[in-house]
């Protein structure tokens, strides 16, 4: 019987077989490789040719172990733990649709052998995760990346959810893009809004109808505060939410049990001092707008001391809430 494929492809097909079917627990004997070559590729070779090709693959740098039990690919691009980490990242990413998530996960599983997928049970739960409905996210990333590379502006529609649980266009923006940033399982575009004349963060999954402009963008270093480019330490101070106001010194008092949560949200760039009453005085530098929302979540554990403007904002929020919950 003649091969359906040219025998000169044997080298690459043996590698394909080892990638798909082998690991330390599942080595393949040469006769098994011969059978799989015939079954999957219609390629017929002698058993001795398998050994010669495996030797060539080893010489080319592929780590193929051969023992009495058979041969297997000992080293791959990704460890299984790395693939699981990447898959978990895709599953928890809210900015891509269930179908896109499933497609990416399938590709990641393809980097391991066929036994790996059986051990990743939650691959099949992708539809149970909260995901965006915007199928254009990857296209948005592609166009934004091209604009950043070429130094061009982009125009797009920005959308918000309505009471009908569907996205509706809220405005059209023209932006000079600089960076795409992953934060809190969401992907943001950092750019200079050409109308409002300041830096803004846009959710990539809220962008539709994105267009690349022929017009040159505003250079980042021409913007006040960004003369030296992106200061990632300053950017981190826009946390825990994506606000673009200038970071300011913040002081607050916190109960001891909340310290773990505070570091988790705000990072370690904090000054922490224990008080006589057992609580802690904490100083940091952050977005005032972001800290307003964050402090409201931890009202039972956190008291803002300064700036006064922020303390007054929270006090007003509490008074408004008290009126709503009086009865």
N, C-alpha and C positions, 0 to 999 in steps of 0.2 A: 504494500500500500504506500502511495506517495503522500508526502506532507502537503497540507493545504497552504502552509506558510513556508517561505524560504528557510533553509537550515541555518543560514547566516544570522537569523534572528534568535537563534538558540540562547545566546549569551544573555540578551535582555529578557527573554521569556523565562529563563531559569531564575533570574533575579526577581521577576514579577511573582513567580510561584513561591519563592522563599519569603518575599515580603507579605504575601497574602496568607500563606498556610503554615508558616513555621514560627516557632519560638523555642526557648530552652525546654519547655514542657512538651512541645510537639515537633521534634526533629523529623525530617523526612529522609527515608532511605532513597538511594538513587533510583531504584525501580519505581518507587512512588512518584518521584519527580517525572520520570519518563511517562507514567500513566497520566499524570495531570497535564503535562505538555500536550499529549494527544487529545485528552478530553476537552481542555479549555481553549487550545489554540490550533488544534489539528496539525501539530508539529511532531513528527516522528523522528526520533534520534536513538542511537544506541546508548546503553547504560554507561559505557566507558566514556562517552562524550560528555556526560553530566559531570564527571569528576574533573575532566580537563577544563570545562567552562567554569566550574567553581574555583579552580586554581587561578584562572585568569581574573575572576572577580576579586579574589583575595589580593592579587597583585595590583589591581586597580584601586585598592583601598577599602573594599567592602569587608566588614568584619563578619565572616561566615565561619562558624565553628563546625567541625566535623568530628563525630565520635562513632563508637560502635553502633549507637542507636540511630545515627543518621546525621544530616546537616541542617543547620538553622541559621537564620540571620540574627546575630548576637547584638548588633547595635543599629539603632534607627535614628532618624532625624529628631524624633520626640520620644521621651520616656512616656510610659502610660500615665504616670502621675501628672506630667505636663499636659498631656492631651485632656485628661479629666479636668484639670484646672481651666484650660481654654474652653472646654465644653460648658462648664459651670458659668464661665463669663458670658458666653453666648446666651445661655438659658436665662440668666438674670438681667440681660440687657433689654431694657424696655423700648429702645429706639429702633428695633428691627422687628418685622412681622413674624408670626409663627412659621410661615412657609420659608422665609429667608433664613430664619434660625435653623430650621430642619435641614435646609440645603447646606449651610455652613457646617453643621454638626456631621452630616454625612461625609463631607470632604475631610473633616478632621478624623473621623473614624477610619477613613481610607488610608490614613498615615500609619495605621497599625494593622495587625493581622486580623483574620476573620473572627478570632476568639475574643478580641477586645470588645466588640460591639455587644456581645452577649453579657458582658460584665458591666455595661453602662446602661442600666435599666431605665434611668430617667430620661434617656434620649427620646423615648416615646411619649413623654409627658409634656412636650413643648407647648401643646395647645392649652394646657392648664395654667400656663404662666401669663401674667399680665403683660401684653405686648401692644405696640403701636399698630394702627391700621394703615399707616402711610407706607405704601409699597415703593415710594420714590426715594427712600432714605439713602440707599447705596448710590443712586444717581446723584443725589444732592452732594454726597461726600466727594464723588468723582469730579463734579463741576467746581465745587469749592476748592478742592485740592489743585485743580488746574489753574484757577484764578489766583491762588496764593503763589503758585510757581511762576506764573507770568506777570504778577503784579497788576492784575486787572480788577475792575469792579464787577459785582454781580447784582442782579435784581431778582427779587423773589416775592411771593405772597407769603405772609405769615398768618397762621391760623390758630384759632382757639376753639375749645369745645363749647357747644351750646347745650341747652336743657334737653335737646333731642339726642344727646350723646354722640353727635357727629361734629366733625371739624368744619368750621366756617372761616372764610377769609376775614381777617380783621384789618389788615393794611398791606400795602405794597412797600417794600424797603429797597433802597439802593445802598450797598455796603461795600467797603473795602475790606476784604477778609484777610486775617493774619494767622489764625491758629484754630485747630479743632481740638477740643478738650473733653475728656471723659470724666464725668463727676456724678456720683450717686446713681449709677446705672443709666445715666442719660448722656447723650453726646451733644455738646454745645459748639457753636461757631462763634469765635471771638472776632469782632469786626468793628470798623468805624462807620457809624451811620452818617451818611453824607447830608441828610436833612437836619438831623438833630445835632450833628457835629460833636459827638462823643462816642466813646467805646461802649459797645453793647454786646450781650451774650444772647444767642438765639438757639433754641432747641432745634436740632437737625430734623427731628421727627415732626416738627410743626411747620416745616418749610415745604411749599409746593411751587410748581411752575418756575423753577430756578433758571436763570439765563445768564450766560457769560457775556460781559460787555467788552467792546473793543476799547473802551475808555480806560486810561491808566488809573489805578487806585491811588489813594492818598498814602504816601509812605508812612509807615508806623513811626519812624524816628522824627517825623515832623510834628507829631502830636505831643502836646505838653504832658510831661510825666513819663513819656516813652522814648526819650532821646537816646537811651542806651538799649533800646529794644524791650522785649518782654521781661519784666522782673517777676520770676515765678514765685518768689517769696511774697511779693506784694499780691500776686494773683491768689495765692493760698489764703490771704487774709480777706478775700471776698467770700470765703466759706463762712458758715456752712451752706449758704445759698449763693446763687450766682448774681451778685449785685456789683455794679461798676462804680459806686461812689468811693471816694478817697478813704482808705483805711485811717482810723483814728484811734488814739489810746482809749481803751475800755477798762473800767475797773468794776468788779462785782464781787459779792460775797456768796459763798456756796457751802452747802452741807457736805460733810466728808464723803457720804455714800455716792455723791454725784461726781467726784473727781475722775473716776474711771470714764464716765460718759463725757465729761468735759474734754479730756485729752483725746478721746475717740473722735469727737466732733471738731475740735479746734486745733489739735496737734500739740506738740511739746514746747512750742515757742511761747511759753507762759511763765509768769513769775507767781509762785504760789507761796503764801505765808500763812502759818497757822495763827488764829486769833485766840484771845483768852477764853472766849465762849465755846471753843472747840470747833468752830467753823473756820473757813479759809478765805483769805483775801486773795483775789486773783487779778492780775493785770495782763493785758494782751493788747494787740493792735489788730483791728478788724473793721469790716464794713459795718457802719451803724445800722443800716437797713437790714443787713443779714442778722445782726445781733438782736434786733427787735423781735424778729420772728423766732429766733432760737430761744431767747429768754422766756418768751411766752409759753414755750413747751415745758419749761422747767420752773414754773412759778413756785412750786412747793419747795424747791431746793436752791433757787438762785434769786438774788436781789441785786439789781443794777445800782451802782453807786454813782458812776460818772461815765460819759458826759451827762450833764443835767438834762439836756434836750432829750436824750434817750430815756432817762428815768421818767421824765414827764410824759413821754409818748406811751410808755407802758402803763403808767398810772391812769392815763386817759382811756386806754384800751380796757383796763380793769373796770373803770367806772361805767363804760358803755356796756360791757358784759354783765355787770351787776344789774343794770337796768333791765336787760333782756331776761335775766334769770330770777328776778325779784319774786314773781308769782309762780 
